[in-house]
Amino acid sequence: MTAFLMLMLFLLPGTLWCESLEQVIDQKITLPGKGKTPYSIRELFMDIIVGSVSYQLNDGGLSSFAMSSPGLAKGAALFHFEQQRKIAYKNYERSMEYGSDADRKYYEGVIQRLEAAKVWISTGNGAPLRAALQNRLKGTVPQKQSPPSTVSKGSIMAAGTITNGVRGIPLRDNTVTLSLGLTPHGIPRCRGTVKIKIVNSTHADEWVDYFFDLHPGSPRGQDKSKTFTVFPSSCSWEGKGEITIRMSGRSWRGQVRWQAMAANGTVTGSVWGFWNEMSNKVPFDFIMAMIPDELVFRAEYYNSPRGSRLPPEKEGGDDFS
Amino acid sequence: MKRTVLLVFLIFSCVCASFRAEGAPQTAAQLYENGRRFEYGKGVSKNDPKALSFYLKAAEAGHVEAQAKTGLFFDFGRGTGENVKKAVFWYEKAANQGHPVAQYNLGCIFWNGRKGVKKDGERAMNLWFLSAMHGYGEAQHNLATVYFSRGEKDPGSYKKAFYWYYQAALQGLPKDQWRLGMLRETGKGVEKDLKTAVFWYKKAAAKGHGEAKTRLKKLGY
């Protein structure tokens, strides 16, 4: 009986959200700055997602619109934005895997707007959304856009590179992107992705892609039980994740572990625990021989509240010889 | 005496069991499964009128899949004469409960307008939007196509077209992969990027899309 009730409690909100989107989609609304002409909710959603808002959206108007929206419309909007954010995040990861910077940047923008839209709908604070939309309207892609955050109270982005490797094996692509922030309960969270590409030393036209998805990690050691109202100046985490290796249209997956420490705007850490498992999975020894069993990374904050700093750019590849 | 009682009990049980098998009402799910058996000829001969009669009973009992099927049978006149009003009625029942195929089909009826149903582009777009949100590729494609057609007058529409073409393309639809490549090549709605355009053209060409193959050839690939 208890299990049944738990299941119902778990399923109920989802069901309500789903139904509400069907119920509100035919409604039209009056938008701030758009006079009294009714505007379709569908188009408002689409405008925000693609960053094509041509009407006036000021903070005051946004807040009052968000706060005075009927509960049903609000719930539907939140559900919709969250669902699309999840899809956008998957597409963002895919674009990294197939190596399109253009698609990656595109999804960075989509994710940024969707996250800002969620803040707007749930709190009435339209400032992040306005900022995200203005970036788009000016035609400027926000500098080294953030990977999506899984935190709900703002986020700090960090970008960097893997700093070690196998002697004589250059890394063609080498990117570490991390997202740090606080959960609603004030617990510091960190997640991110690592991507490296290495040429097969025996067939120069063949590349091997190593993609690591670092799932959200938990604070470790003394940081374990602490909660914060602002992101702490230093913190360390550990977590699990997934490695995907791709070569010649084939791919192999496995588990990884990772740890990281943030202090004074720099995040240092490592990814390990995948080597033995993957060595048994991949069909050629050279695939694992080209990377070390522990990858060490270093990343710098680049949109910290203390001021914007661009991440270090590395072109042409690193050589660890 | 004991034997007689036992015999009477056994006969009574058998009579009850046979009565249940023949006359007991089936659940909505069982009715729907029977409808599928007759639609696809699973263990029986294909029979659209019989399939429809089972689907209709299940639909009346509130089975969402059956409601969508019933709408489809009336829409295309399968097992009965074409009846758009009845199709709309059953599609709406399923669509309101979030059935993506019913939402898509109902959207198509409103988009084109049919006997007794007025054209309503706005309603069609809303229905395709819902279906697209549930991940239905054809609805994503239709939405993208409508936005694309509006792009000349309203450049913002190209951005919306790109958004939905991308999601449809990921489902492996070559026509959408080709469109995505085209938008990337021409920079309509998104930043121009030939490398990404070629990536999508190649995806479409691998599935035999002729225009994508031609474009790749012209670009020297």
Interface residues (C-beta under 8 A of the other chain):
Chain A: C18 E19 L21 E22 I25 D26 S40 R42 M46 D47 I49 V50 G51 S52 S54 H80 Q83 Q84 I87 N91 R94 Y98 S100 D101 A102 D103 K105 Y106 V110 V141
Chain B: A95 N96 Q97 G98 E122 R123 M125 N126 F129 L130 M133 G156 K159 K160 F162 Y163 Y166 Q167 L170 R184 G189 V190 E191 D193 K195 T196 F199
